[in-house]
Amino acid sequence: MLVFVSFIFTLCSFDNYSANMMLDGNPVTLGLWDTAGQEDYDRLRPLAYPEADVFLICFSLVIPSSFQNVRAKWYNEVRHHCGNVPLILVGTMMDLRDDEDMMKKLKKKKLSPITCNQGSLMAKEIGQLWIHR
């Protein structure tokens, strides 16, 4: 069982993870850099970008402002620093799109979850792949 506790903690600027795998019969090391999105890290974050082969731009399907930031912040930042490196748009927290409590919270704020169609349209607008699961 998981227990969630509220506490104050200091965010780090980024975490990185790696895994060894086979791709087309060849060994490959997959590296994932999870960077902080806060404005405080705007100058540090691009240090993680050199030699990136692909970017995953993630947003919450139940936090509309994170979806708006795809276009307002993330797409422009990646393009500025990395030119035409491929992007994959990833909608997260899909399980909460149908959660009754989450729907009530969003409705109170006159908001609604991001739909599959909205994600597809955003991906089309920025010319990238869209994944939602």
C-alpha positions in Angstrom: 0.0 0.0 0.0 1.2 3.5 -0.8 0.9 6.3 1.7 1.2 9.9 0.6 2.4 12.4 3.1 2.4 16.2 2.8 5.7 17.8 3.6 8.0 20.5 2.3 11.0 19.5 0.3 13.6 21.1 -1.9 13.3 20.3 -5.6 16.4 19.4 -7.5 17.2 20.8 -10.9 17.1 17.4 -12.6 17.4 13.7 -12.2 18.8 11.3 -14.7 18.2 7.6 -15.3 19.8 5.1 -17.6 19.0 1.6 -18.9 20.9 -0.8 -21.2 18.8 -2.3 -23.9 19.0 -3.9 -27.3 17.9 -2.0 -30.4 18.0 -3.8 -33.8 20.4 -6.3 -32.2 22.8 -3.7 -31.0 23.4 -2.8 -27.3 22.3 0.8 -26.5 22.3 2.8 -23.4 19.0 4.8 -23.0 19.5 7.9 -20.9 16.5 9.9 -19.5 17.0 13.3 -18.0 14.0 14.6 -16.0 14.5 18.4 -15.7 12.7 20.8 -13.4 10.2 23.1 -15.0 10.3 25.9 -12.5 11.4 29.3 -13.7 14.3 29.2 -11.3 15.9 26.5 -13.5 15.4 28.2 -16.8 19.2 28.9 -17.1 20.3 25.5 -15.9 17.9 23.3 -17.8 19.5 23.7 -21.2 22.7 22.3 -19.8 21.0 18.9 -20.0 20.0 19.3 -23.7 23.3 18.8 -25.7 23.4 15.6 -27.7 19.7 14.8 -27.0 18.3 12.5 -29.6 14.6 13.1 -28.7 12.6 15.1 -26.2 9.5 14.0 -24.3 7.4 17.0 -23.5 5.1 15.8 -20.8 2.0 17.5 -19.4 -0.8 16.5 -17.1 -4.2 15.7 -18.7 -5.9 17.1 -15.5 -3.8 20.3 -15.1 -4.8 22.5 -18.1 -2.0 25.0 -17.4 0.6 22.3 -18.0 -1.0 21.7 -21.4 -0.9 25.4 -22.2 2.8 25.4 -21.3 3.6 22.9 -24.1 3.1 25.7 -26.6 3.9 28.7 -24.4 7.1 27.4 -22.9 8.4 23.9 -23.7 8.1 23.7 -27.5 9.8 27.1 -27.9 12.6 26.3 -25.4 13.5 23.0 -27.0 13.4 24.5 -30.6 15.6 27.4 -29.5 18.3 25.2 -27.9 18.0 22.1 -30.1 16.7 23.0 -33.5 14.9 20.0 -35.1 15.5 17.3 -32.5 12.3 15.1 -32.6 9.7 15.7 -29.9 7.1 13.4 -28.5 4.1 15.0 -26.7 3.1 12.8 -23.7 -0.2 13.3 -21.8 0.2 12.0 -18.2 -2.2 11.2 -15.4 -4.8 9.7 -17.7 -6.2 7.7 -14.9 -7.4 10.9 -13.2 -9.4 12.0 -16.3 -12.3 9.8 -15.1 -11.7 10.3 -11.3 -14.8 11.7 -9.7 -12.9 13.8 -7.1 -10.7 15.2 -9.8 -13.7 16.1 -11.9 -15.3 17.9 -9.0 -12.0 19.9 -8.4 -11.8 20.9 -12.0 -15.4 21.8 -12.2 -15.1 24.1 -9.2 -12.5 26.0 -11.1 -14.6 25.9 -14.3 -11.9 23.7 -15.9 -12.0 20.3 -17.6 -9.4 17.6 -18.4 -7.5 17.7 -21.6 -9.2 15.6 -24.2 -7.6 13.2 -26.7 -8.7 15.6 -29.5 -7.0 18.5 -27.8 -3.8 16.6 -27.5 -3.9 15.5 -31.1 -4.6 19.1 -32.2 -1.6 20.4 -30.2 0.7 17.7 -31.6 -0.5 18.6 -35.1 0.1 22.3 -34.4 3.7 21.7 -33.3 4.2 19.0 -35.9 5.0 16.2 -33.5 4.0 12.7 -32.3 1.2 12.5 -29.6 1.1 9.7 -27.0 -1.6 9.2 -24.4 -2.0 6.1 -22.3 
